[in-house]
Amino acid sequence: MTVDILTPDATLFSGEASYVGLPGSDGSLGILNNHSPLVTTLKEGQVVVRTESGEKTFDVIGGSVEVLHNVVTVLAE
């Protein structure tokens, strides 16, 4: 799946991933390939992205996420 992690100032990550872990405002979320469509908000925590080259983490203080057609878009603060 394609993952984009964006802030108002920069693109933190853009590429392919096998898993995305998110700090959802109602609990932790794990996104895999072919996940059902989803829009939700994020709370403070870490976004974890697993790629072929390893795992990357990004600290966020909030934001939102959209999952649609194997594209995960994180709008982070």
Residue, then its C-alpha position, 0 to 999 in steps of 0.5 A: m500500500t502507498v503511505d503519505i505522512l504529511t505535516p503543514d511544513a513537510t512530507l515526512f514519508s511517502g512510499e510503499a509499506s506493508y503495515v502502518g500503526l497509528p495512535g487513533s483517538d479511540g485506540s490504536l489502529g493497525i492498517l494492512n493492505n486491502h484495509s476497509p475505507l476509514v477516516t479518523t482522528l489521531k491523538e499524541g503518539q507514534v506512527v509506525v511504518r513497516t517497509e521492506s527496508g525496516e521500520k520507521t517511527f514518527d512522533v505526532i501530537g494529533g491529526s487525521v488519517e484517511v485509508l482508501h483503495n490501499v492509500v493511507t494519508v496521514l495529516a499530522e501535527 
